[in-house]
């Protein structure tokens, strides 16, 4: 690798802190973990400043491969993500002393020809400089847009997680509401059966009526249509409603529209672009 010596030993703590401070200053993603991974490979800030873009990409790829092979020895955070790599190159491109910046400038600046001399009017020189500056500005805009796309993707993930948590909370609240309703109805049924049982006991133990009258009264209390009506359809209905896996079913289109609007509102609240 041009301009790069083999670096395999871990650098000292001073160099690591120096590297980490650089990454933090330039807002490189996962600065601390990235600095740790690079330091373990023996790479210093001076190496990064002197290397070409291809050298840096190749080195970071090697570090990631080594991290995967030593997954049980190195922490998971030591793996350098693509966003961190992009941030490093973006930071180096802003520093005139870095080789990445110098090579970028060389690519976009017209190369002088040694074979012939072209004499231009000052206004034409000015136009050439304006074209160069415009190219430089557009290149910087592209970097800015790419960063915004990355940030948007990150915010999208956070928004989806926030909506997921909110929906879980809504489902839990709905389930509690249904269980409370079920409990209230079951207590009402319990009281109906309790009353019926007390009436039967009282009839059996009543000393002032003869056996035939008791039989008739008991038969009346035990009529099928009477005790079958106690509680109604509360059993099956409540069990279905309060099932742990609640399925939201809507009887009309309006409720579907309401749900879509609710999710849309949650998305607007969670996403910070």
C-alpha positions as CSV (number, residue, x, y, z in Angstrom):
1,X,0.0,0.0,0.0
2,X,1.5,3.3,-1.2
3,X,2.7,5.6,1.6
4,X,1.6,3.1,4.3
5,X,3.8,0.9,6.5
6,X,2.4,-2.3,8.0
7,X,0.7,-1.4,11.3
8,X,-0.5,-4.3,13.4
9,X,0.3,-3.4,17.0
10,X,-2.0,-1.4,19.2
11,X,-1.0,2.3,19.6
12,X,-0.5,3.9,22.9
13,X,-3.3,5.7,24.9
14,X,-2.1,9.2,23.9
15,X,-2.4,8.5,20.2
16,X,-5.8,6.8,20.7
17,X,-7.1,9.8,22.6
18,X,-5.7,12.1,19.9
19,X,-7.5,10.0,17.2
20,X,-10.7,9.9,19.2
21,X,-10.7,13.7,19.7
22,X,-10.4,14.2,15.9
23,X,-13.3,11.8,15.2
24,X,-15.5,13.5,17.9
25,X,-14.6,17.0,16.6
26,X,-15.7,16.1,13.1
27,X,-18.8,14.2,14.3
28,X,-17.8,10.8,13.0
29,X,-20.5,8.2,13.7
30,X,-19.7,6.0,16.8
31,X,-16.5,8.0,17.4
32,X,-15.4,6.2,20.5
33,X,-15.9,2.6,19.2
34,X,-14.4,3.6,15.8
35,X,-11.3,5.1,17.5
36,X,-10.9,2.0,19.6
37,X,-11.1,-0.4,16.6
38,X,-8.6,1.7,14.5
39,X,-6.2,2.0,17.5
40,X,-6.2,-1.7,18.1
41,X,-5.0,-2.1,14.5
42,X,-2.2,0.3,15.2
43,X,-3.5,3.1,13.0
44,X,-2.8,6.7,14.1
45,X,-4.2,10.1,13.0
46,X,-1.0,10.7,11.2
47,X,-1.6,7.6,9.1
48,X,-5.0,8.8,8.1
49,X,-3.7,12.2,7.2
50,X,-1.1,10.7,4.9
51,X,-3.0,8.0,3.3
52,X,-5.0,8.0,0.0
53,X,-8.8,7.3,0.1
54,X,-8.2,3.8,-1.3
55,X,-5.6,3.1,1.4
56,X,-8.1,4.1,4.2
57,X,-11.0,2.1,2.7
58,X,-8.8,-1.0,2.4
59,X,-7.4,-0.6,5.9
60,X,-10.9,-0.2,7.5
61,X,-12.1,-3.2,5.5
62,X,-9.2,-5.3,6.9
63,X,-10.0,-4.1,10.4
64,X,-13.6,-5.2,10.0
65,X,-12.6,-8.7,8.7
66,X,-10.2,-9.1,11.7
67,X,-13.1,-8.0,14.0
68,X,-15.4,-10.7,12.6
69,X,-12.7,-13.4,13.0
70,X,-12.1,-12.4,16.6
71,X,-15.8,-11.9,17.5
72,X,-15.4,-13.5,20.9
73,X,-12.2,-11.5,21.7
74,X,-13.3,-8.0,20.6
75,X,-16.4,-6.2,21.5
76,X,-19.2,-6.0,19.0
77,X,-18.9,-2.2,18.8
78,X,-15.4,-2.4,17.4
79,X,-16.8,-3.2,13.9
80,X,-16.6,0.0,11.9
81,X,-19.9,0.8,10.1
82,X,-20.1,2.2,6.6
83,X,-21.4,5.5,8.0
84,X,-18.3,5.9,10.2
85,X,-16.1,5.2,7.2
86,X,-18.0,7.8,5.1
87,X,-17.7,10.3,8.0
88,X,-13.9,9.8,8.3
89,X,-13.4,10.4,4.5
90,X,-15.7,13.5,4.7
91,X,-13.7,14.9,7.6
92,X,-10.3,14.3,5.9
93,X,-11.6,16.0,2.8
94,X,-12.2,19.2,4.7
95,X,-8.5,19.3,5.9
96,X,-6.1,20.9,3.4
97,X,-3.1,19.0,4.9
98,X,-4.7,15.6,4.3
99,X,-3.8,13.6,1.3
100,X,-7.5,12.8,0.7
101,X,-8.2,16.6,0.3
102,X,-5.2,17.1,-1.9
103,X,-6.2,14.3,-4.3
104,X,-9.8,15.6,-4.4
105,X,-8.5,19.1,-5.3
106,X,-6.3,17.6,-8.0
107,X,-9.2,15.7,-9.5
108,X,-11.5,18.7,-9.9
109,X,-8.8,21.4,-10.8
110,X,-7.8,21.6,-14.5
111,X,-4.3,20.3,-15.1
112,X,-2.0,22.7,-16.9
113,X,-0.6,21.6,-20.2
114,X,3.2,21.6,-20.7
115,X,3.0,21.2,-24.5
116,X,1.5,24.6,-25.3
117,X,0.6,27.9,-23.8
118,X,-2.9,29.3,-24.2
119,X,-3.3,33.0,-23.6
120,X,-6.8,33.9,-22.4
121,X,-8.5,37.2,-21.6
122,X,-8.8,38.0,-17.8
123,X,-12.6,37.6,-18.0
124,X,-12.1,34.1,-19.4
125,X,-9.7,33.2,-16.5
126,X,-12.4,34.5,-14.2
127,X,-15.0,32.2,-15.9
128,X,-12.7,29.3,-15.5
129,X,-12.3,30.0,-11.8
130,X,-16.0,30.4,-11.4
131,X,-16.6,27.0,-13.0
132,X,-14.0,25.5,-10.7
133,X,-15.7,27.1,-7.6
134,X,-19.1,26.0,-8.8
135,X,-17.8,22.4,-9.2
136,X,-16.4,22.6,-5.7
137,X,-19.7,23.9,-4.3
138,X,-21.7,21.2,-6.0
139,X,-19.4,18.5,-4.7
140,X,-19.9,19.9,-1.2
141,X,-23.7,20.0,-1.7
142,X,-23.6,16.3,-2.8
143,X,-21.8,15.4,0.5
144,X,-24.4,17.4,2.4
145,X,-27.3,15.7,0.7
146,X,-25.8,12.3,1.3
147,X,-25.4,13.1,5.0
148,X,-29.0,14.2,5.2
149,X,-30.2,11.0,3.5
150,X,-28.2,9.0,6.1
151,X,-29.7,11.0,8.9
152,X,-33.2,10.6,7.4
153,X,-32.8,6.8,7.3
154,X,-31.7,6.8,11.0
155,X,-34.7,9.0,12.0
156,X,-37.0,6.7,10.0
157,X,-35.8,3.7,12.1
158,X,-36.3,5.6,15.3
159,X,-39.8,6.7,14.2
160,X,-40.8,3.1,13.3
161,X,-39.7,1.9,16.7
162,X,-41.6,4.8,18.4
163,X,-44.7,3.9,16.5
164,X,-44.3,0.2,17.4
165,X,-44.0,1.1,21.1
166,X,-47.0,3.4,20.9
167,X,-49.1,0.7,19.2
168,X,-48.1,-1.8,21.9
169,X,-49.2,0.7,24.5
170,X,-52.6,1.2,22.7
171,X,-53.1,-2.6,22.5
172,X,-52.3,-3.0,26.2
173,X,-54.7,-0.2,27.2
174,X,-57.4,-1.8,25.0
175,X,-56.9,-5.2,26.5
176,X,-57.1,-3.7,30.1
177,X,-60.3,-1.9,29.1
178,X,-61.8,-5.2,27.8
179,X,-60.7,-7.1,30.9
180,X,-62.2,-4.5,33.2
181,X,-65.4,-4.8,31.3
182,X,-65.3,-8.6,31.5
183,X,-64.6,-8.5,35.3
184,X,-67.6,-6.2,35.9
185,X,-69.9,-8.4,33.9
186,X,-68.6,-11.6,35.6
187,X,-69.1,-10.1,39.0
188,X,-72.7,-9.2,38.0
189,X,-73.2,-12.9,36.9
190,X,-71.6,-14.1,40.2
191,X,-74.1,-12.0,42.2
192,X,-77.1,-13.5,40.1
193,X,-76.0,-17.0,40.9
194,X,-75.3,-16.2,44.5
195,X,-78.8,-14.8,44.8
196,X,-80.3,-17.8,43.1
197,X,-78.4,-20.2,45.4
198,X,-79.6,-18.3,48.5
199,X,-83.2,-18.6,47.3
200,X,-82.8,-22.3,46.9
201,X,-81.2,-22.8,50.3
202,X,-83.9,-20.6,51.9
203,X,-86.7,-22.7,50.3
204,X,-85.2,-26.0,51.4
205,X,-84.7,-24.8,55.0
206,X,-88.1,-23.0,55.3
207,X,-90.0,-24.8,58.2
208,X,-93.4,-23.2,57.7
209,X,-94.3,-24.7,54.3
210,X,-95.2,-28.3,53.4
211,X,-93.2,-30.6,51.2
212,X,-95.4,-30.1,48.1
213,X,-95.2,-26.4,48.2
214,X,-91.4,-26.6,48.6
215,X,-91.2,-28.9,45.6
216,X,-93.2,-26.4,43.5
217,X,-91.2,-23.5,44.6
218,X,-87.9,-25.3,43.9
219,X,-89.2,-26.4,40.5
220,X,-89.9,-22.7,39.7
221,X,-86.4,-21.7,40.9
222,X,-84.8,-24.4,38.8
223,X,-86.6,-23.7,35.6
224,X,-84.1,-24.0,32.7
225,X,-85.1,-20.8,31.0
226,X,-84.5,-18.9,34.3
227,X,-81.0,-20.0,35.2
228,X,-79.8,-20.3,31.6
229,X,-80.6,-16.6,31.1
230,X,-78.3,-15.6,34.0
231,X,-75.2,-14.0,32.5
232,X,-76.4,-14.2,28.9
233,X,-73.6,-14.6,26.4
234,X,-71.0,-13.0,28.7
235,X,-68.8,-16.2,28.8
236,X,-67.8,-16.5,25.1
237,X,-68.0,-12.8,24.3
238,X,-65.6,-11.7,27.0
239,X,-63.1,-14.5,26.4
240,X,-62.9,-13.5,22.7
241,X,-62.6,-9.8,23.4
242,X,-59.9,-10.2,26.2
243,X,-57.7,-12.6,24.3
244,X,-54.0,-11.7,24.7
245,X,-53.6,-11.4,20.9
246,X,-56.2,-8.7,20.1
247,X,-57.2,-8.4,16.5
248,X,-58.6,-4.9,15.6
249,X,-61.6,-5.4,13.4
250,X,-63.6,-2.5,12.1
251,X,-67.2,-2.4,11.2
252,X,-67.0,0.5,8.8
253,X,-64.6,2.5,6.7
254,X,-64.5,5.5,9.0
255,X,-62.7,3.5,11.8
256,X,-60.1,2.4,9.2
257,X,-59.5,6.0,8.2
258,X,-59.2,7.0,11.9
259,X,-56.5,4.4,12.4
260,X,-54.5,5.6,9.3
261,X,-54.7,9.2,10.6
262,X,-53.6,8.1,14.0
263,X,-50.5,6.3,12.7
264,X,-49.7,9.3,10.4
265,X,-49.9,11.6,13.4
266,X,-47.6,9.3,15.4
267,X,-45.1,9.3,12.5
268,X,-45.0,13.1,12.4
269,X,-44.4,13.3,16.1
270,X,-41.6,10.7,16.1
271,X,-39.7,11.7,13.0
272,X,-37.2,14.6,13.4
273,X,-35.8,15.5,10.1
